[in-house]
Amino acid sequence: MFPKKPPTDINKNDFLHNLDEAREARRREKQMQQAAIIIQKTVRGYLIRKKYRDYRKNELKQIFLGFTDPNPQKYPSLQLASTMFPHLQHFLLYYNRMKVKNNSTDLQQLLLGVLNYISTSLIIDDIKYSHLAAFFNKEVNAQWMKFNQDFMIVILKVIETTELTTNDDIKLIISSLNYLYLITDCQSWKALQKNMSMFNIDYC
């Protein structure tokens, strides 16, 4: 027979075993707490980003969807170009992000509104409300040129890939072609014509 362990040894082993189990339980609890914090931060971050995206989307809809009316006479009154240009920048970021996920009808309608807004603002004679105004602002001049370059690439891609299967498709293509014509034809820039004619400058 093996000699029995003294009671003190048994108690010591039980104590050490219980101590290890307690340490392991605390370690698991700490890991769970850390995991919960990470999950909470991730969910909170997602909700904040989603709330911001929804806010931007609703803001863009309020600004540009009025320019999708079949009758241009019913378009909203133009706002100052200095106010509108940041919205155009936000739209381009939003469009490029959402286009990757889903080219929805809502997104196409928003693009149609932006196209019609820019085209409308190009043919008015008040430079303060013209899309061209940002070009003359040295603080945003480079951003304006970058926006137009990137936006034109988007529109060329739209013309290349859009199939004319619905009335909305046809409207989008017509507005895209109209925009390309106006943005590249300086003779149609009435605001610039008006300002340059005051100084007898031939700009185009």
Backbone as CSV, one residue per row, in Angstrom:
resi,resn,N_x,N_y,N_z,CA_x,CA_y,CA_z,C_x,C_y,C_z
1,MET,0.832,-1.198,0.000,0.000,0.000,0.000,0.870,1.253,0.000
2,PHE,0.336,2.287,-0.728,1.062,3.563,-0.741,0.759,4.314,0.545
3,PRO,1.753,5.003,0.992,1.509,5.777,2.228,0.521,6.906,1.951
4,LYS,-0.371,7.133,2.874,-1.332,8.224,2.736,-0.635,9.565,2.892
5,LYS,-1.145,10.555,2.073,-0.594,11.900,2.208,-1.107,12.515,3.495
6,PRO,-0.266,13.247,4.113,-0.711,13.936,5.334,-1.848,14.894,5.010
7,PRO,-2.753,15.130,5.914,-3.876,16.071,5.683,-3.409,17.443,5.254
8,THR,-2.266,17.852,5.757,-1.775,19.199,5.404,-1.442,19.274,3.925
9,ASP,-0.882,18.179,3.347,-0.559,18.161,1.912,-1.832,18.213,1.071
10,ILE,-2.857,17.449,1.500,-4.126,17.439,0.764,-4.754,18.829,0.771
11,ASN,-4.784,19.448,1.914,-5.362,20.788,2.030,-4.589,21.794,1.180
12,LYS,-3.258,21.623,1.156,-2.419,22.541,0.373,-2.710,22.385,-1.116
13,ASN,-2.817,21.131,-1.568,-3.112,20.880,-2.988,-4.484,21.423,-3.379
14,ASP,-5.465,21.192,-2.517,-6.806,21.727,-2.781,-6.778,23.249,-2.861
15,PHE,-6.032,23.860,-1.968,-5.941,25.325,-1.945,-5.314,25.851,-3.236
16,LEU,-4.201,25.188,-3.649,-3.529,25.623,-4.879,-4.418,25.405,-6.099
17,HIS,-5.149,24.287,-6.113,-6.054,23.999,-7.224,-7.171,25.043,-7.296
18,ASN,-7.736,25.339,-6.145,-8.796,26.353,-6.102,-8.262,27.726,-6.508
19,LEU,-7.025,28.004,-6.132,-6.403,29.283,-6.478,-6.219,29.399,-7.985
20,ASP,-5.767,28.285,-8.595,-5.600,28.283,-10.060,-6.939,28.470,-10.764
21,GLU,-7.960,27.787,-10.266,-9.288,27.922,-10.871,-9.812,29.350,-10.743
22,ALA,-9.556,29.960,-9.605,-10.001,31.343,-9.391,-9.277,32.292,-10.343
23,ARG,-7.963,32.057,-10.508,-7.190,32.887,-11.441,-7.731,32.733,-12.861
24,GLU,-7.992,31.489,-13.262,-8.496,31.220,-14.604,-9.873,31.859,-14.806
25,ALA,-10.708,31.794,-13.771,-12.036,32.401,-13.861,-11.921,33.916,-14.026
26,ARG,-10.998,34.529,-13.261,-10.804,35.978,-13.383,-10.260,36.343,-14.762
27,ARG,-9.358,35.485,-15.294,-8.786,35.746,-16.614,-9.874,35.685,-17.689
28,ARG,-10.735,34.652,-17.591,-11.826,34.524,-18.559,-12.800,35.692,-18.450
29,GLU,-13.087,36.092,-17.225,-13.997,37.217,-17.017,-13.418,38.508,-17.609
30,LYS,-12.102,38.696,-17.418,-11.448,39.885,-17.971,-11.478,39.860,-19.500
31,GLN,-11.239,38.681,-20.089,-11.300,38.550,-21.543,-12.700,38.860,-22.064
32,MET,-13.717,38.370,-21.344,-15.095,38.626,-21.752,-15.421,40.115,-21.659
33,GLN,-14.924,40.758,-20.610,-15.159,42.193,-20.465,-14.492,42.972,-21.600
34,GLN,-13.246,42.580,-21.924,-12.535,43.248,-23.016,-13.237,43.024,-24.351
35,ALA,-13.718,41.788,-24.564,-14.445,41.487,-25.801,-15.730,42.307,-25.883
36,ALA,-16.416,42.437,-24.752,-17.657,43.218,-24.726,-17.380,44.686,-25.048
37,ILE,-16.260,45.215,-24.521,-15.891,46.612,-24.793,-15.607,46.808,-26.276
38,ILE,-14.869,45.850,-26.871,-14.546,45.938,-28.304,-15.818,45.894,-29.146
39,ILE,-16.733,44.973,-28.776,-18.000,44.862,-29.509,-18.805,46.150,-29.386
40,GLN,-18.864,46.700,-28.165,-19.607,47.942,-27.948,-19.024,49.083,-28.776
41,LYS,-17.688,49.182,-28.806,-17.036,50.233,-29.592,-17.318,50.058,-31.080
42,THR,-17.260,48.801,-31.543,-17.512,48.528,-32.959,-18.944,48.886,-33.343
43,VAL,-19.897,48.447,-32.511,-21.307,48.739,-32.785,-21.564,50.238,-32.711
44,ARG,-20.993,50.886,-31.690,-21.188,52.327,-31.538,-20.615,53.075,-32.737
45,GLY,-19.415,52.655,-33.179,-18.795,53.290,-34.344,-19.626,53.099,-35.596
46,TYR,-20.157,51.885,-35.768,-21.004,51.606,-36.939,-22.259,52.472,-36.918
47,LEU,-22.893,52.568,-35.749,-24.125,53.346,-35.650,-23.869,54.829,-35.905
48,ILE,-22.727,55.323,-35.412,-22.384,56.731,-35.648,-22.159,56.974,-37.131
49,ARG,-21.407,56.062,-37.776,-21.149,56.221,-39.216,-22.444,56.114,-40.018
50,LYS,-23.304,55.159,-39.621,-24.582,54.992,-40.327,-25.457,56.223,-40.150
51,LYS,-25.480,56.763,-38.943,-26.270,57.965,-38.690,-25.756,59.123,-39.533
52,TYR,-24.431,59.245,-39.635,-23.838,60.321,-40.433,-24.156,60.125,-41.915
53,ARG,-24.033,58.866,-42.401,-24.339,58.589,-43.808,-25.805,58.876,-44.117
54,ASP,-26.697,58.473,-43.205,-28.126,58.730,-43.409,-28.409,60.229,-43.419
55,TYR,-27.717,60.948,-42.530,-27.892,62.405,-42.491,-27.450,63.024,-43.807
56,ARG,-26.276,62.600,-44.293,-25.767,63.128,-45.555,-26.704,62.772,-46.718
57,LYS,-27.174,61.538,-46.734,-28.060,61.092,-47.813,-29.333,61.927,-47.834
58,ASN,-29.946,62.119,-46.677,-31.177,62.906,-46.610,-30.924,64.363,-46.985
59,GLU,-29.770,64.872,-46.572,-29.414,66.249,-46.918,-29.260,66.402,-48.431
60,LEU,-28.566,65.459,-49.052,-28.372,65.506,-50.502,-29.700,65.386,-51.241
61,LYS,-30.580,64.528,-50.741,-31.895,64.380,-51.371,-32.677,65.690,-51.306
62,GLN,-32.655,66.327,-50.149,-33.384,67.584,-49.990,-32.859,68.658,-50.937
63,ILE,-31.559,68.641,-51.183,-30.941,69.681,-52.004,-31.135,69.428,-53.491
64,PHE,-30.951,68.172,-53.929,-30.837,67.904,-55.365,-32.055,67.250,-56.016
65,LEU,-32.886,66.550,-55.254,-33.990,65.832,-55.898,-35.002,66.771,-56.549
66,GLY,-35.056,68.017,-56.077,-35.953,68.979,-56.710,-35.587,69.263,-58.156
67,PHE,-34.334,68.974,-58.510,-33.870,69.215,-59.879,-34.139,68.024,-60.805
68,THR,-34.923,67.064,-60.335,-35.299,65.935,-61.192,-36.680,66.131,-61.805
69,ASP,-37.343,67.227,-61.472,-38.674,67.493,-62.031,-38.589,67.601,-63.552
70,PRO,-39.527,66.983,-64.277,-39.494,67.058,-65.747,-39.575,68.491,-66.277
71,ASN,-40.163,69.381,-65.483,-40.303,70.780,-65.889,-39.234,71.634,-65.210
72,PRO,-38.239,72.113,-65.944,-37.174,72.931,-65.334,-37.697,74.187,-64.648
73,GLN,-38.875,74.664,-65.053,-39.451,75.848,-64.419,-39.798,75.589,-62.948
74,LYS,-39.916,74.312,-62.593,-40.266,73.953,-61.217,-39.037,73.617,-60.372
75,TYR,-37.857,73.793,-60.946,-36.639,73.545,-60.171,-36.586,74.492,-58.966
76,PRO,-35.938,74.083,-57.884,-35.759,74.990,-56.742,-34.914,76.200,-57.134
77,SER,-35.056,77.262,-56.364,-34.205,78.430,-56.584,-32.756,78.056,-56.301
78,LEU,-31.862,78.572,-57.113,-30.447,78.263,-56.930,-29.915,78.924,-55.664
79,GLN,-29.093,78.182,-54.938,-28.409,78.733,-53.777,-27.041,79.253,-54.204
80,LEU,-26.406,79.993,-53.320,-25.074,80.504,-53.615,-24.132,79.353,-53.941
81,ALA,-23.289,79.561,-54.929,-22.350,78.508,-55.337,-21.408,78.136,-54.202
82,SER,-21.076,79.102,-53.363,-20.190,78.822,-52.226,-20.839,77.857,-51.243
83,THR,-22.162,77.844,-51.208,-22.898,76.900,-50.360,-23.023,75.544,-51.038
84,MET,-23.223,75.560,-52.340,-23.505,74.332,-53.069,-22.267,73.483,-53.340
85,PHE,-21.118,74.117,-53.515,-19.943,73.327,-53.898,-19.587,72.254,-52.864
86,PRO,-19.595,72.554,-51.552,-19.338,71.473,-50.582,-20.342,70.328,-50.691
87,HIS,-21.595,70.651,-51.008,-22.601,69.597,-51.177,-22.271,68.725,-52.390
88,LEU,-21.764,69.338,-53.442,-21.354,68.566,-54.621,-20.205,67.627,-54.274
89,GLN,-19.272,68.103,-53.481,-18.155,67.248,-53.059,-18.663,66.078,-52.225
90,HIS,-19.583,66.352,-51.311,-20.152,65.286,-50.487,-20.901,64.277,-51.354
91,PHE,-21.619,64.799,-52.346,-22.349,63.893,-53.234,-21.399,62.947,-53.952
92,LEU,-20.306,63.461,-54.482,-19.385,62.614,-55.246,-18.804,61.511,-54.369
93,LEU,-18.453,61.837,-53.138,-17.959,60.816,-52.204,-19.047,59.776,-51.934
94,TYR,-20.253,60.254,-51.685,-21.376,59.357,-51.403,-21.674,58.473,-52.608
95,TYR,-21.697,59.061,-53.788,-22.018,58.306,-55.004,-20.991,57.206,-55.255
96,ASN,-19.722,57.545,-55.165,-18.672,56.550,-55.432,-18.711,55.411,-54.421
97,ARG,-19.045,55.737,-53.171,-19.130,54.688,-52.154,-20.342,53.797,-52.386
98,MET,-21.487,54.391,-52.681,-22.717,53.621,-52.842,-22.758,52.882,-54.172
99,LYS,-22.115,53.421,-55.192,-22.117,52.788,-56.515,-21.479,51.408,-56.449
100,VAL,-20.470,51.264,-55.598,-19.794,49.977,-55.447,-20.754,48.951,-54.854
101,LYS,-21.613,49.406,-53.937,-22.529,48.495,-53.260,-23.764,48.182,-54.103
102,ASN,-24.376,49.237,-54.618,-25.647,49.020,-55.314,-26.007,50.248,-56.134
103,ASN,-26.112,50.068,-57.430,-26.508,51.170,-58.310,-28.030,51.243,-58.346
104,SER,-28.616,51.775,-57.287,-30.062,51.766,-57.128,-30.712,52.890,-57.921
105,THR,-32.026,52.791,-58.048,-32.796,53.846,-58.717,-32.677,55.156,-57.954
106,ASP,-32.689,55.083,-56.624,-32.542,56.292,-55.804,-31.216,56.987,-56.090
107,LEU,-30.164,56.198,-56.253,-28.849,56.774,-56.527,-28.827,57.426,-57.905
108,GLN,-29.469,56.795,-58.872,-29.553,57.372,-60.216,-30.344,58.676,-60.208
109,GLN,-31.420,58.709,-59.431,-32.221,59.932,-59.343,-31.426,61.070,-58.709
110,LEU,-30.638,60.730,-57.712,-29.798,61.744,-57.070,-28.757,62.277,-58.052
111,LEU,-28.172,61.379,-58.829,-27.209,61.794,-59.852,-27.883,62.682,-60.895
112,LEU,-29.097,62.327,-61.285,-29.850,63.135,-62.245,-30.056,64.550,-61.709
113,GLY,-30.403,64.650,-60.428,-30.602,65.961,-59.818,-29.336,66.795,-59.811
114,VAL,-28.206,66.157,-59.512,-26.924,66.872,-59.499,-26.570,67.356,-60.901
115,LEU,-26.753,66.503,-61.887,-26.478,66.887,-63.275,-27.316,68.099,-63.688
116,ASN,-28.602,68.040,-63.382,-29.491,69.135,-63.772,-29.169,70.416,-63.010
117,TYR,-28.762,70.266,-61.744,-28.374,71.461,-60.982,-27.163,72.138,-61.618
118,ILE,-26.114,71.364,-61.890,-24.896,71.947,-62.459,-25.192,72.581,-63.813
119,SER,-25.938,71.873,-64.642,-26.265,72.400,-65.971,-27.048,73.705,-65.866
120,THR,-27.996,73.750,-64.929,-28.791,74.969,-64.740,-27.922,76.123,-64.272
121,SER,-27.020,75.832,-63.346,-26.185,76.907,-62.794,-25.145,77.403,-63.798
122,LEU,-24.834,76.593,-64.801,-23.850,77.010,-65.806,-24.415,78.042,-66.779
123,ILE,-25.723,78.077,-66.925,-26.304,78.954,-67.952,-26.980,80.189,-67.360
124,ILE,-26.839,80.414,-66.058,-27.366,81.656,-65.489,-26.295,82.737,-65.596
125,ASP,-26.711,83.982,-65.478,-25.759,85.076,-65.693,-25.243,85.720,-64.407
126,ASP,-25.625,85.176,-63.259,-25.131,85.702,-61.983,-24.040,84.777,-61.461
127,ILE,-22.816,85.264,-61.456,-21.671,84.418,-61.107,-21.772,83.860,-59.699
128,LYS,-22.452,84.568,-58.791,-22.555,84.099,-57.405,-23.309,82.782,-57.305
129,TYR,-24.168,82.520,-58.283,-24.974,81.302,-58.269,-24.506,80.286,-59.309
130,SER,-23.449,80.611,-59.993,-22.958,79.745,-61.065,-21.970,78.710,-60.531
131,HIS,-22.020,77.541,-61.132,-21.052,76.491,-60.790,-19.619,76.948,-61.033
132,LEU,-19.459,77.948,-61.885,-18.124,78.453,-62.217,-17.520,79.294,-61.098
133,ALA,-18.336,79.721,-60.144,-17.863,80.655,-59.123,-16.662,80.123,-58.352
134,ALA,-16.684,78.832,-58.031,-15.593,78.259,-57.240,-14.261,78.320,-57.971
135,PHE,-14.316,78.357,-59.287,-13.081,78.457,-60.071,-12.334,79.750,-59.760
136,PHE,-13.074,80.804,-59.431,-12.469,82.108,-59.170,-12.141,82.319,-57.692
137,ASN,-12.387,81.299,-56.896,-12.044,81.356,-55.470,-10.743,80.592,-55.264
138,LYS,-9.671,81.309,-54.962,-8.358,80.673,-54.888,-8.275,79.619,-53.787
139,GLU,-9.163,79.705,-52.799,-9.131,78.744,-51.699,-9.659,77.376,-52.120
140,VAL,-10.548,77.347,-53.099,-11.137,76.067,-53.522,-10.933,75.800,-55.008
141,ASN,-10.144,76.634,-55.666,-9.939,76.500,-57.109,-9.452,75.105,-57.487
142,ALA,-8.424,74.617,-56.786,-7.867,73.295,-57.096,-8.888,72.195,-56.814
143,GLN,-9.643,72.350,-55.726,-10.674,71.356,-55.397,-11.764,71.336,-56.472
144,TRP,-12.111,72.513,-56.963,-13.139,72.617,-57.995,-12.707,71.892,-59.268
145,MET,-11.463,72.106,-59.676,-10.968,71.445,-60.886,-10.901,69.932,-60.693
146,LYS,-10.485,69.501,-59.488,-10.423,68.066,-59.195,-11.829,67.468,-59.201
147,PHE,-12.779,68.179,-58.622,-14.157,67.686,-58.616,-14.668,67.491,-60.035
148,ASN,-14.487,68.498,-60.879,-15.001,68.414,-62.246,-14.334,67.300,-63.042
149,GLN,-13.062,67.098,-62.799,-12.362,65.997,-63.471,-12.947,64.654,-63.045
150,ASP,-13.093,64.466,-61.737,-13.620,63.197,-61.222,-15.084,62.998,-61.612
151,PHE,-15.851,64.079,-61.562,-17.275,63.976,-61.896,-17.461,63.664,-63.375
152,MET,-16.628,64.241,-64.212,-16.732,63.971,-65.639,-16.419,62.506,-65.940
153,ILE,-15.471,61.938,-65.213,-15.156,60.516,-65.376,-16.373,59.665,-65.009
154,VAL,-17.041,60.033,-63.919,-18.258,59.324,-63.505,-19.310,59.377,-64.608
155,ILE,-19.512,60.561,-65.176,-20.556,60.730,-66.188,-20.214,59.972,-67.467
156,LEU,-18.963,59.994,-67.859,-18.559,59.229,-69.043,-18.791,57.737,-68.830
157,LYS,-18.539,57.278,-67.604,-18.785,55.870,-67.276,-20.280,55.566,-67.311
158,VAL,-21.081,56.497,-66.832,-22.540,56.322,-66.866,-23.026,56.192,-68.305
159,ILE,-22.539,57.065,-69.174,-22.939,57.016,-70.585,-22.511,55.698,-71.225
160,GLU,-21.343,55.222,-70.834,-20.814,53.987,-71.421,-21.585,52.751,-70.971
161,THR,-22.043,52.746,-69.732,-22.586,51.511,-69.155,-24.109,51.473,-69.037
162,THR,-24.768,52.612,-69.124,-26.223,52.633,-68.926,-26.956,52.095,-70.150
163,GLU,-27.810,51.117,-69.925,-28.654,50.583,-70.996,-29.992,51.323,-70.988
164,LEU,-30.435,51.720,-72.156,-31.658,52.524,-72.257,-32.888,51.624,-72.204
165,THR,-33.196,51.155,-71.013,-34.321,50.233,-70.838,-35.531,50.899,-70.191
166,THR,-35.334,52.019,-69.524,-36.448,52.707,-68.863,-36.402,54.199,-69.188
167,ASN,-37.492,54.878,-68.870,-37.535,56.332,-69.055,-36.492,57.032,-68.187
168,ASP,-36.265,56.489,-66.987,-35.256,57.072,-66.101,-33.862,56.962,-66.714
169,ASP,-33.596,55.833,-67.373,-32.301,55.671,-68.047,-32.127,56.724,-69.141
170,ILE,-33.180,56.939,-69.902,-33.123,57.919,-71.000,-32.905,59.327,-70.448
171,LYS,-33.634,59.664,-69.370,-33.469,60.986,-68.751,-32.035,61.181,-68.263
172,LEU,-31.473,60.132,-67.665,-30.116,60.223,-67.131,-29.103,60.445,-68.247
173,ILE,-29.260,59.734,-69.341,-28.332,59.888,-70.466,-28.456,61.277,-71.088
174,ILE,-29.679,61.747,-71.273,-29.884,63.081,-71.851,-29.259,64.154,-70.958
175,SER,-29.479,64.039,-69.655,-28.902,65.017,-68.724,-27.382,64.918,-68.693
176,SER,-26.860,63.703,-68.831,-25.404,63.515,-68.857,-24.796,64.185,-70.085
177,LEU,-25.420,63.988,-71.234,-24.920,64.598,-72.472,-25.039,66.120,-72.416
178,ASN,-26.140,66.592,-71.849,-26.330,68.042,-71.719,-25.261,68.648,-70.817
179,TYR,-24.980,67.960,-69.707,-23.928,68.430,-68.792,-22.578,68.488,-69.496
180,LEU,-22.225,67.418,-70.206,-20.927,67.383,-70.892,-20.820,68.502,-71.923
181,TYR,-21.919,68.763,-72.605,-21.914,69.847,-73.599,-21.694,71.203,-72.919
182,LEU,-22.441,71.453,-71.842,-22.370,72.759,-71.186,-21.041,72.981,-70.468
183,ILE,-20.513,71.951,-69.832,-19.276,72.126,-69.067,-18.075,72.304,-69.983
184,THR,-18.199,71.888,-71.230,-17.073,72.002,-72.162,-17.274,73.101,-73.204
185,ASP,-18.421,73.772,-73.164,-18.694,74.836,-74.139,-18.717,76.185,-73.430
186,CYS,-17.595,76.890,-73.465,-17.507,78.147,-72.724,-18.448,79.217,-73.269
187,GLN,-18.936,79.044,-74.482,-19.876,80.019,-75.035,-21.218,79.996,-74.296
188,SER,-21.481,78.919,-73.576,-22.755,78.811,-72.855,-22.656,79.328,-71.421
189,TRP,-21.466,79.730,-71.005,-21.274,80.189,-69.625,-21.669,81.656,-69.525
190,LYS,-22.942,81.912,-69.324,-23.458,83.278,-69.366,-22.850,84.165,-68.280
191,ALA,-22.645,83.600,-67.097,-22.077,84.402,-66.015,-20.683,84.887,-66.374
192,LEU,-19.922,84.016,-67.018,-18.574,84.400,-67.418,-18.620,85.397,-68.569
193,GLN,-19.533,85.189,-69.493,-19.705,86.129,-70.605,-20.016,87.529,-70.078
194,LYS,-20.941,87.584,-69.132,-21.370,88.873,-68.590,-20.217,89.596,-67.909
195,ASN,-19.444,88.856,-67.097,-18.361,89.497,-66.356,-17.211,89.893,-67.267
196,MET,-16.890,89.062,-68.237,-15.784,89.371,-69.134,-16.131,90.509,-70.090
197,SER,-17.392,90.578,-70.506,-17.784,91.623,-71.449,-17.670,93.007,-70.827
198,MET,-17.768,93.070,-69.508,-17.625,94.351,-68.825,-16.224,94.919,-69.015
199,PHE,-15.258,94.013,-69.225,-13.869,94.446,-69.379,-13.369,94.260,-70.810
200,ASN,-14.317,93.978,-71.723,-13.961,93.766,-73.135,-12.878,92.700,-73.303
201,ILE,-13.034,91.603,-72.563,-12.066,90.507,-72.619,-12.660,89.362,-73.424
202,ASP,-11.880,88.870,-74.369,-12.304,87.696,-75.140,-11.762,86.467,-74.429
203,TYR,-12.651,85.714,-73.792,-12.208,84.600,-72.956,-12.327,83.265,-73.658
204,CYS,-12.970,83.204,-74.797,-13.237,81.899,-75.395,-13.249,82.003,-76.905
